[in-house]
């Protein structure tokens, strides 16, 4: 996530399976962040997980 320009930091809540992302809206957009999450193999609201990235996740990370 930190590879996306404008993201300052993020927190992962393993139990709730959610990210909290702190970013500079002048350097990136929420849509860009959602696409980055998708490329990691996770759904991000209406942006579904990239199928190839999802398959490469560890079994514990698949819903």
Buried (B, 14 or more C-beta within 10 A) or exposed (E): BEEBEBBEEBEEEEEEEEBEBEBEEEEBEEEBBBBBBBBBBBBBEEBEBBEEBBEEBEEEEEE
